[in-house]
Amino acid sequence: MEITVSRSAVSGTARAPPSKSYTHRAILAAGYGDGETTVRRPLLSADTRATARAVEAFGGGVERASANEERDGDADADGNDVDGAPALVVTGFDGVPRVPENVIDCANSGTTMRLICGTAALCPGLVVLTGDDSLRSRPQGPLLDAIGDLGGRTESTRANGRAPLVVGGERADTSAGTGTDSGGADGRPNPSGRAPIAGGRVSIPGDVSSQFVSALLMAGAVTREGIDIELETELKSAPYVEITREVMTDFGVATEHDGAEFAVPGGGRYRPTGGTYTVPGDFSSASYLLAAGALAAEEELTVEGVYPSAQGDSAIVDVLRRMGAAIAWDREAGRITVAGSELSGIEVDVSDTPDLLPTIAALGAAAADETRITNCEHVRYKETDRVAAMAAELKRLGASVAEERDTLTIDGEESDLRGTRVSGYADHRVVMALSVCGLIADGETRVTDAEHVDVSFPDFFDVLAGLGADVGDRSVDDERPNAGDED
């Protein structure tokens, strides 16, 4: 789908969608638990649905809450929480995942694939994981190596450290009577002769993906011995591990962090207080609305549902303030208000906030002087190479951009944004960032692959239009702009 955004002003109030990162982890944590857990205000998107399908494949259940069931009156007949947000009821597999009956397709969700690699290592057999073209290009090798070091079976079918992947538990001790005729944890025959990994100590690089650490922590809690993790390099995107630890704490599972080491004891049980967990608002998604307000607000634009949490992307508030935006965050009310402002370029280190790069790049295209985004090499390993994608498409719009391996520089002073057709690279964050640029570019900006906002912010264009943006859409059959072209 191709979306059109024309130069227009925005104002009013919108609510941040629920956090994708927290939703993934809450669904999986509930899956690791026993009995039922109600997850309130989850993000229902393409990525989180992939995690829900995985939990079901491992023997759990995920369904919309029903008012016909007794859930303390917290859901209506459509499965929505009383405040209008959806609610999910997750039935756990009690830390003992079964071997799925089929391949698990993680679609485009890297978070799903990496988190459930840990789950697969708990299976008394082998699990096959795959995804779409983009996901099959993303590196998984360090996580596979770590699971292998813990005794699990791991394999990249193309021997390149990328999906499709085969992951399973460790080879059982046949001398103890747990060989090829032994039963699995669910009582069914276990012809693989494999058992869940027991835990142990492992080292892993921290500069490829923090999701590797999150996967090992979440799975380690239900192993016999627990898992100790030593980082071989500096941890990139560290706040995402803190999100994992926060969710685990909320589900009653303790973790430890000391310098370059993380640890989780074994024998844990996932269960939130009262059997209910509520997902907070998403700062990554809110960043596009806040950027729209800073660039194009006729009056004030307010984003609600943004309370303090472990989310590193709350740094967008400080980024905008440093750039000169008139912005105020009422933390107790979970409300951020921003007004249209004259912005100045700054330097931003995104080593811990990779998902903010597209937003900051869009802001830089309209700011006076240069905006330098540093420590961004790991942002190249997302749904697409977001550094190259934003550089190419901002240039197409008329921005002055210089791209290096680990740095992206945008000179807003030398930029003159004019609407044209740009590629969204099948990447939700690139699509949303370029759409924000369309609010201030002369003429009409057409963004391809607009349907991919379903990954994290399904209602993005409806929300943007509700704030006054001139948004239209059309279907197209011709090819999108080549990712390597530069005008």
Buried (B, 14 or more C-beta within 10 A) or exposed (E): BBBBBBBBBBBBEBBBBBBBBBBBBBBBBBBBBBEBBBBBBBBBBBBBBBBBBBBBBBBBBBBBBBBEEEBEEBBBEEBBBEEEBBBBBBBBBBBBBBBBEEEBBBBBBBBBBBBBBBBBBBBBBBBBBBBBEBBBBBBBBBBBBBBBBBBBBBBBEEEEBBBBBBBBBBBBEEEEEBBEEBEBBEEEEBEBBBBBBBBBBBBBBBBBBBBBBBBBBBBBBBBEBBBBBBBEEEBBBBBBBBBBBBBBEBBBBEBEBEEBEBBBBBEBBBBBEEBBBBBBBBBBBBBBBBBBBBBBBBEBBBBBBBBEBBBBBBBBBEBBBBBBBBBBBEEEEBBBBBBBBEBBBBEBEBBBBBBBBBBBBBBBBBBBBBBBBBBBBBBBBBBBBBBBBBBBBBBBBBBBBEBEEBBBBBBBEEBEBBBBBBBBBBBBBBBBBBBBBBBBBEEBBBBBBBBBBBBBBBBBBEBBBBBBBBBEBEEEEEEBBEBEEEE
